[in-house]
Amino acid sequence: MNIAVIGGGIMGLALAVRVVKSGHSVTVYEASDQLGGLSTHHNFGAFVWDRFYHVILPSDLNLIEFVDALGLKNQLCWQTTRTGYYANRRFYPLSNNYDFLRFPLLSPVSKLRMAFTVLYGSRLNDWRKLEQISCEAWLRRVSGDRVFEQFWRPLLLAKLGEHYKRVSAVFIWAYIKRLASARDPSIGKEQLGHVRGGYHTVLNAVASKISAEGNVRLGVSVKEITPMVDGRLSVMTDTDTVDFDRVLFTGPTPVLKRVVKPELLSGETEAGNVEYLGVVCVTVVSKREISPFYVLNIADEAAPFTGVIGMSNAVPVEETAGYYLTYFPTYLLSSDPRMNSSDEDVIGAFWPAFGRMFPNFDRNDVVEVFVNRAPVVQPLQVIGYSSLVPTVETRHPSLFVMNTSQFVGGTLNNNDVVGAVNRFFEGPGASLVGESQ
């Protein structure tokens, strides 16, 4: 069969690799000039690394298996990392139980409530019970009002702004589950992994796999997908029109609704009005370390960024030409005008906050500053969110929809993306494997 994959992010690429492995011909359409979506790379001058921050957890079995299948298992490295918390212009380590017991911003009783929240949340498995209750209401009930005001609310404001009030408890539950899995119980420390060379290495290996029985078309935008009388689908782009036996659509829901005829979308739900968060990320390349933590959670409403990611706490500087790499992301609704702010305005707002947080850091040690944006990062999981997402199967038997809006019970990460692809070929997409044999 001749199969089209719309979208060259990790989901589309994982689908394409499986399609090729099954003996079909595949064409991947990607509107940008690079593969990878949020996992694409950036040329930082002296080295190339991920445009946005990514790590692999020990529990990311789907992703680790995917890396292994690409022949990169020997390139997978692990590092013990640290987590911190910033409040009242002070840094507090929160990497292990000892740090937590010493954490001065919570009373002993509050620490017990906090520990109970993490333990209870990490053991909950049914997200459906949490979808109809707000994140705030659930946290207040489980952690208590004091813990919510002192710990959770500042973090939710930093991550979501006032939009946190509309988010269901699934949002925080999914993060608790994933972060708990980063801790190695045998040593009581955080273990994070990466592939040498970052996702640039992974994407090169993927492109090589796809080229065996297909091709990748970069910088090509899909304009319309329409049915044909013989059961195939026609894919019209800004350059040509090609007919396919099957189409696997992985783009965001707003694009889906724009290019696919409404009468083709079906299932238990239609595609609703899914809101997306985007990110504006300032990345600093420096001669010395800015933050000793991989993740520094920020409880400071005045900061224009929502966290500090010290990538060099997880990746040795030998892989980044001896320089330190630090990300300062700001998450906004995709419709927020600040998504389109100029680089000058973003950096202008960045430096005063950086100076307040790191007053002893010498700006002469900064080599260069970059601003990267992604208008569509992850859906805003509002109350009752699952009723808004499109289903995988559609009215047309040759059209399948798989995108990140369907991650109703988890966080957006590449392990869950690969896991979703695996489940697709075990379920609705099983015929694609069967028809090749």
Secondary structure, DSSP 8 states (H G I E B T S, - for coil): -EEEEE--BHHHHHHHHHHHHTT-EEEEEESSSSSBGGG-EEE-SS-EEESS---B-TT-HHHHHHHHHTT-GGGEEEEEE-EEEEETTEEEE-SSHHHHHH-TTS-HHHHHHHHHHHHHHHH---GGGGTTSBHHHHHHHHH-HHHIIIIIHHHHHHHHGGGGGGBBTHHHHHHHHHHHTTEETTTTEEEEEEETTTHHHHHHHHHHHHTTTEEEEET--EEEEEE-TTS-EEEEESS-EEEESEEEE-S-HHHHHHHB-GGG--SSS------EEEEEEEEEEESS-S-SSSEEEE--TT-SSSEEEEGGGTS-GGGGTT-EEEEEEEEEETT-GGGG--HHHHHHHHHHHHHHH-TT--GGGEEEEEEEEEEEEEE--BTTGGGGS--SB-SSTTEEE--GGG-TTS---HHHHHHHHHHHHHTTTHHHHHTT-
